[in-house]
Amino acid sequence: MTSSHPHGHPARPPNPTEDPAKQIHLRLAGEKDLPQLVPLLLRLKRLNEEFDPLLKVRPDAEVRAREVLKADLQNPRSVLLAAEGLGTDAGKLVGIVRATVRERPFYAPDSEGVIQDIYLMPLYRRHGVGEFLLQETVRYLKERGAGLVTAEFPTQNEIASRFYAKRGFRPITALHAKII
């Protein structure tokens, strides 16, 4: 018998030998998902803040997150995915993916699928679910015309760097910043 954790997480983690598609239900997000997606996106942004002070979360981040997610829902080149838990987490969103297809006017392939945000609640990590999220995101981006997939994340996030490197991603550009 599985009881529920006080924070709404399952008492036991997903089974690492189980097919990740059976640990979550991944689907395109809709307007009705916004109340659960906004906090997940903010969790990721606050995590990013821990990696670099230039990623300080703004006081109006919740309002901005809702606006950004609404815009994603309206954009035919965007992919907004909701990962819904199963079992004791049925009906609860445990992950989010934001991605978009953008043009590469000077390079081939000419369309790039950009994973802007990918977040999975900690209990669902390290069980193949993140890999499943990535594979499905790539599939959705390819359907929208992407010939290349990139991922954006804080430079200091070594966990993300290792995750993507293990799956064949490598750095191709660098973004440097300075407060003025």
C-alpha positions in Angstrom: 0.0 0.0 0.0 1.3 3.4 -0.9 0.5 6.4 1.3 0.8 10.0 0.3 3.7 12.2 1.4 2.7 15.4 3.2 3.8 17.5 0.2 1.7 15.5 -2.2 4.5 13.3 -3.5 4.1 9.5 -3.6 5.5 7.9 -0.5 7.8 5.7 -2.7 9.6 6.9 -5.8 8.6 5.6 -9.3 9.9 2.1 -10.0 13.2 2.5 -12.0 12.6 -0.8 -13.8 9.2 0.3 -15.0 8.7 1.9 -18.4 8.8 5.7 -17.8 5.7 6.1 -19.9 3.9 4.1 -17.2 5.2 6.4 -14.4 3.7 9.6 -15.8 1.2 10.6 -18.3 2.8 13.1 -20.7 0.5 15.3 -22.8 0.2 18.7 -24.5 -0.8 21.3 -21.9 -3.9 23.3 -22.0 -5.3 26.5 -20.4 -6.8 24.4 -17.5 -3.2 23.3 -16.6 -1.9 26.8 -16.0 -2.6 26.9 -12.2 -0.4 23.8 -11.8 2.2 24.7 -14.4 3.0 28.2 -13.1 4.4 26.9 -9.8 6.5 24.2 -11.6 8.0 26.8 -13.9 8.7 29.1 -10.9 10.4 26.2 -9.0 12.7 25.8 -12.0 13.5 29.6 -12.2 14.2 29.6 -8.4 16.5 26.6 -8.9 18.3 28.5 -11.7 18.7 31.5 -9.3 20.8 29.2 -7.0 23.2 28.7 -9.9 23.9 32.3 -10.7 22.9 35.7 -9.1 22.3 37.1 -12.6 19.3 34.7 -12.7 17.5 36.5 -9.8 13.8 35.8 -9.9 11.7 39.0 -10.2 9.0 39.8 -7.7 6.4 39.6 -10.5 7.6 36.3 -11.8 4.3 34.5 -11.1 2.4 37.0 -13.2 5.0 36.8 -15.9 5.0 33.0 -15.9 1.3 32.9 -16.5 1.7 35.4 -19.4 4.6 33.4 -20.9 2.7 30.1 -20.6 -0.5 31.6 -22.1 1.6 32.9 -25.1 3.2 29.4 -25.5 -0.3 27.9 -25.7 -1.2 30.3 -28.6 2.0 29.8 -30.5 1.9 27.0 -33.1 5.7 26.7 -33.0 5.8 26.2 -29.3 5.6 22.9 -27.4 4.2 23.1 -23.8 4.0 19.7 -22.2 2.4 18.7 -18.9 3.7 15.6 -17.1 0.9 14.2 -14.9 1.7 11.8 -12.1 0.0 8.4 -11.7 -1.1 6.5 -8.7 -1.2 8.7 -5.6 -0.2 11.7 -7.8 -3.0 11.1 -10.4 -4.3 14.5 -11.6 -1.3 16.3 -10.2 1.3 17.8 -12.6 4.8 16.7 -11.7 6.7 18.1 -14.6 6.7 20.8 -17.4 8.5 21.2 -20.7 8.6 24.5 -22.6 10.2 24.4 -26.1 9.9 26.3 -29.3 11.0 26.1 -32.9 13.0 29.1 -34.2 14.6 29.9 -37.5 18.4 29.7 -38.0 18.8 32.1 -40.9 22.5 31.6 -41.4 22.9 27.9 -40.7 21.7 24.5 -41.8 19.5 22.9 -40.7 17.4 26.1 -40.8 15.1 25.3 -37.9 16.1 24.7 -34.4 14.0 23.2 -31.6 15.0 25.0 -28.4 14.2 23.3 -25.0 13.8 26.5 -23.0 12.6 24.9 -19.7 12.3 21.3 -18.5 11.5 20.6 -14.9 10.6 17.4 -13.1 9.7 17.1 -9.4 12.7 15.6 -7.6 11.0 12.3 -6.7 10.5 11.5 -10.4 14.1 12.1 -11.3 16.7 9.3 -11.9 14.1 6.8 -13.0 14.2 7.3 -16.7 11.3 9.9 -16.7 13.6 12.8 -17.6 14.9 10.8 -20.6 11.3 10.1 -21.6 10.5 13.8 -21.4 13.4 14.6 -23.5 12.6 12.0 -26.2 9.0 13.1 -26.4 10.0 16.8 -26.6 12.4 16.0 -29.4 9.6 14.2 -31.2 7.2 17.1 -30.8 9.9 19.6 -32.0 10.7 17.4 -35.1 6.9 17.4 -35.9 7.0 21.2 -35.9 9.9 21.3 -38.4 13.0 21.3 -36.2 16.2 19.8 -37.7 18.3 20.4 -34.7 17.5 20.4 -30.9 19.3 22.6 -28.4 18.7 23.1 -24.7 19.1 26.3 -22.7 20.1 26.1 -19.0 22.4 27.9 -16.6 26.1 27.3 -17.3 26.7 26.4 -13.7 24.1 23.7 -13.7 26.4 20.7 -13.9 23.5 18.2 -13.5 21.8 19.5 -16.6 25.1 19.7 -18.5 25.8 16.0 -17.7 22.2 15.0 -18.5 22.4 16.5 -21.9 26.0 15.5 -22.7 25.1 11.8 -21.8 22.4 12.1 -24.5 24.6 13.4 -27.2 24.2 17.2 -26.8 27.3 19.4 -26.8 27.9 23.2 -26.4 27.7 25.2 -29.7 27.4 28.8 -28.4 28.1 30.6 -25.2 26.2 33.5 -23.7 28.2 35.8 -21.5 26.6 38.6 -19.4 27.6 41.7 -17.5 25.4 44.0 -15.5 25.6 47.6 -16.8 
